[in-house]
Amino acid sequence: MSAVNDTTFNHVVFFLTGIKGQEDVYLWISIPFCLVYVISIIGNAFILFIIKADPQLHEPMYIFLSMLAITDLGLSIATLPTILGIYLFNAKEISLNACIAQVYFIAALQCTESAVLLLMSFDRFIAISNPLRYASILPLPRIAKMGLLCALRGMSVIFPFPFLLKRFQYCGANVLSHSYCRNEDIMKLSCSDIRSSSIYGLFIKILTMGLDSLLIFLSYVMILKTVLSIASQAECLRALNTCVSHLCAVLLFYIPEIGLSILHRFGTGSSPLLQILLSYVALLVPPLMNPIVYSVKSKELRARIIRMFTR
């Protein structure tokens, strides 16, 4: 398979890859992907609608949850065209500019979601350690500024990636190993020296997701320390129960993404199928499961959902 490759004008065409060896059943494979996207988009949009419509849910915890739902919606929309394009229409070609744009939006949204999860862990710590001053420590204007800083951080640290990828020269078949564009995947196809870009990408990963995950871990250490000082066992369990949803969201987001980054950088002999499946888990499972987990575990949110449907 060859590609149109004009290095002078950077007119490069990449070829996306689905699940190799299963081309005959792509239409059947598209059915679960379609269901995942429908549930993810409707679920996160529904969470946003309920929080916006009910003034009693205009509390820090639910405002942070709405930020998480917005980033999950963005991730679903950013990956939907290429993934469903392959399995529904066998549309594998993607231009360099479109691929770089997808890399930027996916990376920026993931960086933003990592920061939002960090803010949510800070919110849980304040709610448990200082419940009487909870609302005064996290007023809505301050929460809005924190959310804006998360979005600006995500956009700014990822901003150099499009320019770094654009200046590379690409040769060979230009076949990507996933059904969407990843920064590491594109750099492997470059004929240029990618050491500086690879180091920058690793530095940004450590500075954002690595640092965020460390701070989330420290916040949970402080939460456990606070909870263990509570005399009543029932109150201790009630306080820990408020963190279950956020802890599930953290594990669903970080474990697949960290595993995929390790496989891309150091797992040269790993199975391609494992990388593909892990990439789908990293991008599709958090937007799918976050609204389900929060709807099940949050008593107030669950009551609003039941009231809306019974009405």
C-alpha positions in Angstrom: 0.0 0.0 0.0 1.5 3.3 -1.0 0.7 6.9 0.0 0.7 10.2 -1.7 3.7 11.7 -0.2 4.9 15.2 -1.3 7.4 16.3 1.3 7.8 19.7 -0.2 4.2 20.7 0.4 3.7 18.1 3.2 0.7 16.6 1.2 0.8 13.3 3.2 -1.9 10.7 3.4 -2.0 8.3 6.4 -3.8 5.0 6.5 -5.7 4.1 9.6 -5.9 0.5 10.8 -8.8 -1.4 12.4 -8.5 -4.9 13.8 -6.3 -6.7 11.4 -7.6 -10.0 10.0 -11.2 -9.1 10.7 -12.0 -7.0 7.7 -14.9 -9.3 6.6 -16.8 -8.7 9.8 -16.1 -4.9 10.2 -19.9 -4.2 9.9 -20.6 -6.5 12.8 -17.8 -5.0 14.8 -19.2 -1.5 14.2 -22.4 -2.4 16.1 -20.8 -2.4 19.6 -18.8 0.7 18.7 -22.0 2.5 17.7 -23.7 1.4 20.9 -20.8 2.7 23.0 -20.8 6.1 21.3 -24.6 6.4 21.6 -24.6 5.6 25.3 -21.5 7.8 25.9 -22.9 10.9 24.1 -26.4 10.5 25.5 -25.2 9.7 29.0 -22.9 12.6 29.3 -25.3 15.0 27.7 -28.0 13.8 30.1 -25.8 14.4 33.1 -25.1 18.0 31.9 -28.8 18.6 31.3 -29.8 17.3 34.8 -27.1 19.4 36.6 -28.0 22.5 34.6 -31.8 22.1 35.1 -31.7 21.5 38.8 -30.5 24.4 41.0 -30.1 22.1 44.0 -27.3 20.3 42.1 -25.3 23.5 41.6 -22.8 22.4 44.1 -19.0 22.0 43.7 -19.1 18.2 43.3 -21.7 18.3 40.5 -20.0 21.3 38.8 -16.8 19.3 38.6 -18.8 16.3 37.3 -20.2 18.5 34.6 -16.7 19.5 33.6 -15.8 15.8 33.4 -18.9 15.1 31.3 -17.9 17.9 28.8 -14.4 16.5 28.3 -15.8 13.0 27.9 -18.2 14.3 25.3 -15.3 16.0 23.5 -13.3 12.8 23.5 -16.2 10.8 22.0 -16.8 13.4 19.3 -13.0 13.6 18.5 -12.6 9.8 17.9 -16.0 9.0 16.4 -15.4 10.0 12.7 -12.3 7.8 12.2 -13.3 4.8 14.3 -16.8 4.5 12.8 -15.5 5.5 9.4 -13.3 2.4 9.3 -15.8 -0.1 10.6 -18.9 1.3 8.7 -17.4 2.6 5.5 -13.9 1.1 5.4 -12.6 4.8 5.1 -9.0 4.4 6.1 -7.3 7.4 4.5 -6.8 10.6 6.5 -4.8 13.7 5.5 -1.8 14.9 7.6 -3.7 18.1 8.7 -6.8 16.1 9.8 -4.6 13.6 11.6 -2.7 16.3 13.4 -5.9 18.1 14.4 -7.2 14.8 15.9 -4.0 14.3 17.8 -4.3 17.8 19.2 -7.9 17.6 20.3 -7.5 14.1 21.9 -4.3 15.0 23.7 -5.7 18.4 24.9 -8.9 16.8 26.1 -7.1 14.0 27.9 -4.8 16.5 29.6 -7.8 18.6 30.6 -9.6 15.5 32.0 -6.6 14.6 34.0 -6.7 18.1 35.6 -10.4 17.8 36.3 -9.9 14.5 38.0 -7.3 16.2 40.2 -9.7 19.0 41.1 -12.4 16.4 41.9 -10.0 14.7 44.3 -9.3 18.1 45.9 -13.1 18.6 46.2 -13.5 15.3 48.0 -10.7 16.1 50.4 -12.3 19.5 51.3 -15.8 17.9 51.6 -14.5 15.3 54.1 -11.9 17.2 56.0 -13.8 20.5 56.4 -17.5 20.0 55.6 -18.7 23.2 57.4 -16.5 25.5 55.2 -17.0 23.4 52.0 -19.2 25.8 50.2 -17.1 28.9 51.2 -13.8 27.3 50.2 -15.2 26.3 46.8 -17.7 29.0 45.6 -18.9 28.8 42.0 -16.8 31.7 40.7 -13.6 30.0 42.0 -14.7 26.7 40.5 -15.2 28.4 37.1 -11.7 29.8 37.2 -10.3 26.4 38.1 -12.1 24.8 35.2 -10.9 27.5 32.9 -7.3 27.0 34.0 -7.6 23.2 33.4 -8.8 23.9 29.8 -6.0 26.5 29.2 -3.4 24.1 30.5 -4.6 21.3 28.2 -4.6 23.5 25.2 -1.3 25.3 25.9 1.0 22.3 26.7 -0.3 20.4 23.7 0.0 23.4 21.4 3.6 22.7 20.1 2.7 19.1 19.0 1.0 20.2 15.7 4.0 22.3 14.7 6.5 19.5 15.6 4.5 16.9 13.6 4.1 19.3 10.7 7.8 19.9 10.2 8.6 16.1 9.9 9.0 14.4 6.6 7.2 11.1 6.2 8.1 8.2 4.0 7.0 4.6 3.4 3.5 3.2 3.6 2.4 5.7 6.3 0.2 3.0 7.9 -0.9 3.9 11.4 -1.4 1.1 14.0 -4.7 2.5 15.3 -8.0 3.6 14.0 -7.4 7.1 15.2 -4.3 9.3 15.2 -1.8 9.3 18.2 1.3 11.4 18.5 3.6 8.5 19.2 2.1 6.5 16.3 2.7 9.3 13.8 6.3 10.0 15.0 7.2 6.3 14.3 6.5 6.9 10.6 8.7 10.0 10.3 12.0 9.9 8.4 13.3 12.9 10.4 15.0 13.0 13.8 12.2 12.7 16.3 14.3 12.6 19.5 13.5 16.2 20.6 9.7 15.6 20.0 9.8 12.3 21.8 11.5 13.8 24.8 9.0 16.7 24.8 6.1 14.3 24.6 7.4 12.2 27.5 8.2 15.4 29.5 4.6 16.7 29.0 3.2 13.3 29.9 5.1 13.3 33.2 4.4 16.9 33.9 0.6 16.6 33.4 -0.8 13.1 33.8 2.2 11.9 35.9 2.1 14.8 38.3 -1.7 14.8 38.4 -1.9 11.1 39.3 0.7 11.6 42.0 -1.3 14.5 43.5 -4.5 12.5 43.4 -2.7 9.6 45.2 -1.5 12.1 47.9 -5.0 13.6 48.2 -6.4 10.1 48.9 -3.7 9.5 51.5 -4.9 12.6 53.2 -8.5 11.6 52.8 -7.8 8.2 54.4 -5.9 9.9 57.3 -8.9 12.2 57.9 -11.5 9.3 57.6 -9.6 7.1 60.0 -9.7 9.8 62.6 -13.5 9.7 62.6 -14.7 7.8 65.7 -17.9 6.4 64.2 -17.5 3.5 61.8 -20.8 4.3 60.0 -19.6 7.9 59.4 -16.2 6.6 58.2 -17.9 4.3 55.6 -20.3 7.1 54.5 -17.4 9.4 53.9 -15.4 6.8 51.9 -18.6 6.0 49.9 -18.6 9.5 48.5 -15.2 8.8 46.9 -16.0 5.6 45.2 -17.3 7.2 42.0 -14.3 9.4 41.6 -11.9 6.6 42.4 -13.5 4.5 39.6 -13.2 7.4 37.2 -9.5 7.8 38.1 -8.7 4.1 37.6 -10.6 3.9 34.3 -8.7 6.9 32.9 -5.1 6.4 34.1 -4.5 2.7 34.0 -5.3 2.1 30.2 -3.6 5.4 29.1 -0.4 4.7 31.1 -0.3 1.1 29.9 -0.7 2.2 26.3 2.0 4.9 26.6 4.4 2.3 28.0 3.6 -0.2 25.2 4.2 2.5 22.5 7.5 3.7 24.0 9.1 0.5 25.4 6.9 -2.5 24.2 8.5 -3.1 20.8 7.7 -6.8 21.0 4.2 -6.5 22.3 1.1 -7.8 20.5 -0.4 -5.3 18.0 -3.9 -6.6 19.0 -3.2 -5.8 22.7 -2.2 -2.2 21.7 -5.4 -1.8 19.6 -7.7 -3.2 22.3 -6.0 -1.1 25.0 -6.3 2.0 22.9 -10.1 1.5 22.6 -10.3 0.9 26.3 -8.4 4.1 27.0 -10.6 6.3 24.8 -14.0 4.7 24.9 -14.5 3.2 28.3 -14.1 6.4 30.5 -16.8 8.4 28.6 -19.0 5.3 28.6 -18.7 4.4 32.3 -18.3 7.7 34.1 -22.0 8.8 33.7 -23.1 5.2 34.6 -21.0 5.0 37.7 -22.0 8.5 39.0 -25.7 7.9 38.2 -25.6 4.7 40.2 -23.4 5.9 43.2 -24.7 9.5 43.6 -28.0 9.4 45.6 -29.0 12.9 44.6 -28.3 12.4 40.9 -30.0 9.0 40.9 -33.1 10.5 42.5 -33.3 13.3 39.8 -33.0 10.7 37.0 -35.7 8.5 38.5 -38.0 11.5 39.1 -37.5 12.7 35.5 -38.4 9.3 34.0 -41.3 8.6 36.4 -42.7 12.1 35.7 
